[in-house]
């Protein structure tokens, strides 16, 4: 069942991503040769409005083929015949549609079960929070000068502050804001340094406007989570061995499904939505990074073109994207190998 659910999640996320490219291409009167779901040989295909819509054999990936790699094609309706701004909008639309999907799912979740407000519900002995006078009922409004709207944001900071650096906490009590500096402590049995307070066990319900607002805050949390993970990867706090690809995600989806079943269909749906939000936010952010062969890499070349007023020689751009693609394929093989080893270990 996990494989089926994972394929459905991947399919939804990839369709939305490619739909972003497709929609902006059509809006800019760019010819789309093929819109496909999956990779490999075509199982089914039908031409509609000059575009071939097809389903491929392998259930991962997808494509919106616009002839963007054919630099010599300057015919009417071709990708490369359009202005640099039109091409930038088409390339950026895929990742942005992923982020929009993530926001919509966040809105649904917040409207359904509410959100975790940054309210302190308990203060523990032996930690800086109690010594600095923090009490149950205090509402955290800032962490190190950054606004906080969700308890998840506080938890994320605590989780990533592995070095135990002093933390500036601003909290609200009886309409008055107070700022204190807390030094995390790692007492016996603690997995990492802690500040010494607990968050809410219940979620705060809200209306439609609140769901839209806190849905945006929830998406921001997942975007911040993605960047924190990238930072930990770059700084060596986590290694490639801890990364997961499609095989690992199938395992996560299957585990989430099995563990959620006793709670009923509502718990299953909510957990799968959480995984979908995480994946689509990751895909959106990763594709906006200036990595060759990805949307962000193509955007980087288009930005340079907009600044220079002329295009970088296509053969040079093609070489960069090819090298980037080759490295990504090597990374995918390594990650898939690690996923398989974890399954059988």
matplotlib code that plots the C-alpha trace (Angstrom):
import matplotlib.pyplot as plt

x = [0.0, 2.9, 4.1, 0.7, 0.3, 3.8, 3.2, 0.0, 1.8, 4.6, 2.2, 0.2, 3.4, 4.9, 1.7, 1.4, 5.1, 4.8, 1.4, 3.1, 5.5, 2.6, 0.3, 2.9, 4.0, 0.5, 0.0, 3.1, 2.0, 4.9, 4.4, 4.4, 5.3, 4.5, 3.2, 4.0, 3.7, 6.4, 9.6, 10.6, 8.4, 5.0, 2.0, -0.7, -0.7, -3.2, -2.7, -4.9, -4.5, -1.1, 0.3, 0.8, -0.4, 1.2, 1.6, 5.0, 6.0, 8.1, 5.9, 8.4, 9.1, 7.4, 8.1, 6.8, 8.7, 8.9, 12.0, 13.9, 17.2, 16.9, 18.7, 18.5, 14.7, 13.6, 10.3, 7.1, 5.8, 9.2, 10.5, 13.7, 11.9, 10.2, 11.6, 13.9, 11.2, 8.6, 11.1, 12.0, 8.3, 7.8, 10.9, 10.0, 6.4, 7.1, 8.7, 6.2, 3.3, 4.8, 4.9, 1.3, 0.3, 2.1, 0.3, -3.1, -2.5, -1.4, -4.6, -6.7, -4.8, -5.0, -8.7, -9.2, -7.2, -6.0, -2.4, 0.1, 0.3, 3.7, 2.3, 4.5, 2.6, 5.3, 8.6, 11.1, 13.5, 17.2, 17.0, 17.5, 13.9, 12.7, 15.6, 14.9, 11.2, 9.4, 6.0, 3.3, 0.9, 3.7, 3.4, 6.7, 6.7, 10.4, 13.4, 16.7, 14.9, 12.8, 9.0, 7.4, 3.8, 3.9, 5.3, 6.9, 9.2, 10.4, 11.0, 12.9, 15.3, 15.8, 16.5, 19.0, 20.8, 23.0, 26.0, 24.0, 24.4, 22.6, 19.1, 17.2, 13.6, 10.9, 7.6, 4.2, 2.6, -0.5, 0.0, 3.7, 6.7, 9.8, 13.1, 15.5, 18.6, 18.7, 21.7, 20.7, 21.7, 22.0, 21.1, 21.3, 19.1, 18.6, 19.3, 20.5, 20.8, 17.4, 16.0, 13.6, 10.0, 7.2, 4.8, 1.0, -0.5, -3.7, -4.1, -5.7, -8.8, -9.3, -11.7, -11.2, -9.1, -7.0, -6.5, -5.3, -2.9, -1.6, -1.4, 1.1, 3.0, 3.0, 4.4, 7.1, 8.0, 8.5, 10.6, 12.7, 13.0, 14.2, 16.9, 18.0, 18.4, 20.4, 22.6, 23.2, 24.2, 26.6, 28.2, 28.6, 26.2, 24.4, 25.9, 24.7, 24.0, 21.1, 19.5, 16.5, 15.4, 12.2, 12.9, 13.3, 10.2, 8.2, 9.3, 8.4, 5.0, 4.4, 5.5, 3.2, 0.3, 0.7, 1.3, -1.7, -4.2, -5.2, -6.2, -8.6, -8.8, -8.6, -5.2, -4.0, -5.0, -3.4, -0.1, 0.0, -0.8, 2.1, 4.5, 3.1, 3.7, 7.3, 8.0, 6.4, 8.1, 11.5, 10.9, 9.9, 12.9, 15.5, 14.4, 14.8, 18.5, 21.0, 22.0, 22.8, 20.1, 17.5, 15.0, 17.1, 20.2, 18.2, 16.9, 20.4, 21.5, 18.3, 19.1, 22.6, 21.1, 18.7, 21.6, 24.0, 21.3, 22.4, 22.3, 25.2, 26.4, 24.0, 26.8, 28.4, 25.1, 24.4, 27.8, 27.1, 23.6, 25.0, 27.7, 25.1, 22.7, 25.5, 26.4, 22.7, 22.4, 25.5, 23.9, 20.6, 22.4, 24.3, 21.1, 19.1, 21.9, 21.8, 17.9, 18.1, 20.9, 18.7, 15.8, 17.7, 19.9]
y = [0.0, 2.3, 2.1, 3.0, 5.9, 7.1, 7.0, 9.0, 11.6, 11.9, 12.0, 14.9, 16.9, 16.4, 17.1, 20.4, 21.2, 20.6, 22.3, 25.4, 25.3, 24.4, 27.1, 29.9, 28.5, 28.7, 32.2, 33.3, 31.6, 29.1, 25.8, 22.8, 19.6, 17.1, 17.0, 13.7, 12.0, 9.4, 8.5, 6.0, 4.4, 5.9, 3.7, 6.1, 9.3, 11.7, 15.0, 17.8, 21.4, 20.7, 19.1, 15.4, 14.4, 11.0, 8.5, 6.9, 3.4, 4.5, 6.2, 8.8, 12.1, 14.0, 16.6, 19.6, 19.6, 23.1, 22.8, 25.0, 23.1, 23.7, 27.0, 27.2, 27.0, 30.7, 29.9, 31.5, 30.0, 28.4, 28.8, 30.6, 33.1, 34.7, 37.5, 36.7, 37.7, 35.4, 32.5, 33.3, 33.2, 29.8, 28.3, 29.8, 28.7, 25.0, 25.5, 28.3, 26.0, 23.5, 26.1, 27.1, 23.5, 23.3, 26.4, 25.1, 21.9, 23.9, 25.9, 22.8, 21.3, 24.4, 24.7, 21.1, 20.6, 24.1, 25.1, 24.8, 28.3, 29.3, 29.1, 27.8, 25.1, 24.0, 25.1, 22.5, 22.6, 22.9, 24.9, 28.6, 29.3, 28.8, 30.7, 33.7, 33.8, 32.3, 30.9, 28.7, 30.7, 33.0, 33.4, 33.4, 36.2, 36.2, 33.9, 35.7, 38.7, 36.7, 36.7, 33.4, 32.4, 28.6, 26.4, 24.3, 27.3, 27.3, 23.5, 23.8, 26.3, 24.1, 21.1, 22.9, 24.7, 21.6, 23.8, 25.1, 28.8, 31.4, 32.1, 35.4, 34.8, 37.4, 36.5, 38.1, 38.1, 40.2, 42.4, 43.2, 41.9, 40.8, 39.6, 37.3, 35.4, 31.7, 29.4, 25.9, 23.0, 19.3, 17.4, 13.7, 11.9, 15.0, 14.2, 17.8, 21.1, 22.5, 25.7, 24.1, 24.8, 22.7, 23.6, 23.1, 19.6, 21.0, 22.9, 26.3, 26.3, 29.2, 30.4, 30.7, 33.9, 32.4, 29.2, 31.2, 33.2, 30.3, 28.2, 30.7, 30.6, 26.7, 26.8, 29.2, 26.8, 24.0, 26.3, 27.2, 23.5, 22.8, 25.5, 24.3, 20.8, 22.2, 24.2, 21.1, 19.1, 21.8, 22.3, 18.5, 18.2, 15.5, 13.4, 12.0, 8.7, 10.4, 11.7, 9.9, 9.5, 7.9, 4.5, 6.0, 8.2, 5.1, 3.5, 6.7, 6.8, 3.1, 3.5, 6.5, 4.7, 1.6, 3.6, 5.9, 3.1, 2.5, 6.1, 6.0, 7.4, 11.0, 10.4, 8.6, 11.6, 14.1, 12.3, 11.8, 15.5, 16.4, 14.2, 15.8, 19.3, 18.4, 16.9, 19.7, 22.4, 20.6, 20.2, 23.9, 25.2, 22.8, 23.6, 27.4, 26.9, 27.9, 24.3, 23.4, 21.2, 22.3, 25.1, 27.4, 26.8, 27.8, 30.8, 31.8, 31.8, 33.8, 36.4, 36.8, 37.2, 39.9, 41.8, 41.4, 42.1, 39.0, 35.3, 33.2, 30.9, 28.0, 25.4, 26.7, 26.7, 23.2, 21.9, 23.3, 21.8, 18.4, 18.4, 19.3, 16.6, 14.0, 14.9, 14.8, 11.3, 10.2, 11.6, 9.9, 6.5, 7.0, 8.1, 5.2, 2.7, 4.1, 3.8, 0.1, -0.6, 0.9, -1.3, -4.5, -3.5]
z = [0.0, 0.7, -2.9, -4.2, -1.9, -2.6, -6.4, -5.9, -3.8, -6.3, -9.2, -7.6, -6.8, -10.2, -12.1, -10.2, -10.9, -14.7, -14.8, -13.6, -16.6, -18.9, -17.7, -18.1, -21.4, -22.7, -21.2, -23.1, -26.3, -26.2, -28.0, -25.7, -27.6, -24.8, -21.3, -19.6, -16.3, -15.6, -17.4, -20.0, -22.8, -23.4, -22.2, -23.5, -25.3, -26.9, -28.8, -27.6, -28.8, -30.4, -27.2, -26.6, -23.2, -22.2, -19.4, -19.2, -17.9, -14.8, -12.2, -11.1, -12.7, -15.5, -18.2, -20.0, -23.3, -24.8, -26.9, -24.5, -25.2, -29.0, -29.1, -33.0, -32.9, -33.2, -35.0, -33.9, -30.7, -29.8, -26.2, -27.3, -29.5, -26.4, -24.3, -21.4, -18.9, -20.5, -20.3, -16.7, -15.8, -17.4, -15.7, -12.3, -12.4, -11.7, -8.3, -7.4, -8.2, -5.8, -3.1, -3.8, -3.5, -0.2, 1.0, 0.0, 1.8, 4.9, 4.7, 4.6, 7.6, 9.7, 8.9, 9.8, 13.0, 13.9, 14.6, 17.5, 19.0, 20.6, 24.1, 27.0, 28.9, 31.3, 32.7, 34.0, 36.9, 36.3, 33.1, 32.2, 31.4, 35.0, 36.4, 34.0, 35.2, 32.3, 33.3, 31.8, 29.7, 28.3, 24.6, 22.6, 20.0, 18.9, 18.9, 18.4, 17.0, 14.5, 14.7, 15.8, 15.0, 15.6, 18.2, 15.4, 14.7, 18.3, 18.2, 14.9, 16.5, 19.5, 17.3, 15.1, 18.0, 18.7, 19.8, 22.8, 21.9, 24.0, 22.8, 23.0, 23.8, 23.7, 25.3, 26.0, 29.4, 30.4, 27.3, 28.1, 26.1, 27.9, 26.4, 28.2, 27.2, 27.9, 27.9, 26.8, 29.1, 28.3, 31.5, 31.9, 29.4, 27.1, 23.4, 22.9, 24.8, 25.9, 27.1, 29.6, 28.6, 27.0, 24.2, 23.8, 23.7, 22.1, 18.8, 18.4, 16.2, 13.7, 11.0, 7.3, 7.5, 10.2, 8.2, 5.3, 7.5, 9.6, 6.5, 5.2, 8.5, 8.3, 4.8, 5.9, 8.6, 6.1, 3.9, 6.9, 7.7, 4.2, 4.4, 7.8, 6.5, 3.5, 5.9, 8.1, 4.9, 3.7, 7.1, 7.6, 10.5, 8.4, 5.6, 2.3, 4.1, 5.9, 2.7, 1.2, -2.4, -3.9, -2.3, 1.1, 0.7, -0.2, 3.0, 5.0, 3.4, 4.1, 7.7, 8.1, 6.6, 8.9, 12.0, 11.3, 10.5, 14.1, 14.4, 11.5, 8.0, 9.3, 10.9, 7.7, 5.5, 7.8, 8.0, 4.3, 3.8, 6.1, 4.0, 0.8, 2.2, 3.1, -0.3, -2.4, -0.3, -0.7, -4.4, -4.8, -2.9, -4.3, -7.9, -7.2, -6.1, -8.8, -9.5, -13.1, -14.9, -12.4, -12.8, -10.6, -12.8, -15.9, -14.1, -13.2, -16.9, -17.8, -15.0, -16.4, -19.9, -18.6, -17.0, -20.0, -22.6, -24.6, -24.2, -23.0, -25.8, -25.8, -26.2, -23.0, -21.1, -22.4, -21.1, -17.6, -17.5, -18.7, -16.1, -13.4, -14.7, -14.5, -11.0, -9.9, -11.4, -9.5, -6.3, -7.0, -7.4, -4.1, -2.3, -3.7, -2.7, 0.8, 0.9, -0.2, 2.4, 5.1, 4.1, 4.4, 7.4]

ax = plt.figure().add_subplot(projection="3d")
ax.plot(x, y, z, "-o")
ax.set_aspect("equal")
plt.show()
